[in-house]
Amino acid sequence: MEKIKRISAEYKLGDFFRNFIAVVLGIIITFAGSDWIAERSTQMEVEKSLQLVKSELALNREEMKSMGDRVALEQHAANYLFEHKDNAKEMPADSIRKYFPLPFQWSKFTFTSDAIEMLKTSGLIQKIQSKELALQIIKAYGAIKAAESSFTIYSNIKDQVQNDFNNNPEVKAHTYKLTKQREKTRDLESDLKKQLHLLFTEPEGLQLLQAIPNIQSPRIYFASLKEIDKTIAAIEKEYK
């Protein structure tokens, strides 16, 4: 009888340990599964956010290319006009109409950083598994910001030399005369030739043409394009 009681107690103790182990394993599996689900959910959020970053970079790329092309075009126009300062009469009329206005025109370019800011504020940038990718994204946006600053410098210097030219007494007198004339009575071709003459003969005009190509190199903007392209390619490779 005692033997039967002992065997029964051993079975009960064994059942207890088996049930205990099963419960512990269940808890471990549950927590492990929850962690896996949470991590998977986080990585899905990271992927969605990086797709927004990629789209934003693509839009910024278009703006960056336009900015670089614009600076290059203005510098080309200034060089072309300066090279023909001594033979203005030989310049084709269509070239004058194309290049003369460019050093005096203004352009505005807008870049966005909403996607990267969201990535930072949400803390998801720290959840990117590839730290090289995270660093590359930061570098790309840094390059965009640097290019923006460079364009501001370019625009400010250009503004200064433009103002010097516009404040020249001869130029101001001609501008005043034009404002007094009605649009109907103005000879646009003659007016263009007069402005071109002032640009080529007044010191401030020549200074304007010489300054614009020497403010900076458009390579600044095209180098930023490479950083953007490299980042977009890295995102696509990591999250196909």
Salt bridges, closest charged atoms under 4 A:
ASP15 OD1 - ARG18 NH2 2.26
ASP69 OD2 - LYS65 NZ 2.84
GLU74 OE2 - ARG70 NE 2.88
GLU74 OE1 - LYS158 NZ 2.92
ASP86 OD2 - LYS85 NZ 3.78
GLU183 OE1 - ARG186 NH1 3.49
GLU189 OE1 - ARG97 NH1 3.83
ASP191 OD1 - HIS174 NE2 2.93
ASP191 OD2 - ARG186 NH2 2.88
ASP229 OD1 - ARG61 NE 2.53
GLU236 OE2 - LYS54 NZ 3.68
